[in-house]
Amino acid sequence: QVQLVESGGGLVQPGESLRLSCIASGFSLKDYSLAWFRQAPGKEREGVSWVSTTTDTTYYADSVKGRFTISSDNAKNLLYLHMNSLKPEDTAVYYCAAVEAEKEWAGIWDPNRDMYDYDYWGQGTQVTVSS
């Protein structure tokens, strides 16, 4: 069965850290470009971070640049999002997504692509940052 499953969300205080994980089954992450999206209540979904596993290039939204790091462990078929110095505005449901690297638009970050344009996406994990 092909799926992505996120984990690692939770309730933290401002300034703390979390590491989100996304495990893939039924396909190999090394053949895909990978992204993290998030959606806060009442707001549009936004792309947070992205990595091309073929070119090793990355993208970070300005709001998380310098605080979040995307990484993958191909041996374990895992994608991570390391989140430091969390802020209340980081509160959202976080989703991972994967698109086959050979797709025409998969080689660079495309801000016009929504999570549902990707081949696979997970059900999300809640991150709440509050004191």
Secondary structure, DSSP 4 states (H G I P E B T S, - for coil): --EEEEE--EEE-TT--EEEEEEEESS-GGGEEEEEEEE-TTS--EEEEEEETTT--EEE-TTTTTTEEEEEETTTTEEEEEE-S--GGG-EEEEEEEEETTSTTTTS--TT--GGGSSEE---EEEEE--
